Amino acid sequence: MAPPNFTSYEEFFDFYLREHSDRRNRLMHAAGTVLGLCTLIVPIVIGHPWYALLWPVVSYGFAWAGHFLIEGNKPATFGHPFWSLVSDFRMLGLMLTGRLQARFRGLDTPAGE
């Protein structure tokens, strides 16, 4: 099945949020994003930069487990890798600032608690 086409990033982000309606999936994404950043930064700081190459395994491992095992859908990364990466950070920012639920209220699919 071909990935959906979007006319704007905002349209994609609405789709992205619907694909993350289960709170547990969003927590897996948050963990993956934060641990992926740590896996990227810490090895460079301590002088072992080759280990930084593991960041996609860590980050996407958590995110894809959330999709396949919890949400039961296909990660948007497969069809829209750059927008998905940007959206991971955007969703994390909304989570950390307490604005994610308000963003979900504007969608037709409610967020799982």
Buried (B, 14 or more C-beta within 10 A) or exposed (E): EEEEEBEEBEEBBBBBBBBBBBBEBBBBBBBBBBBBBEBBEEBEEEEEEEEBEBBEEBBBBBBBBBBEEBBEBBBBBEBBEEBBBBBBEBBBEBBEEEEBEEBBEEEEEEBBE
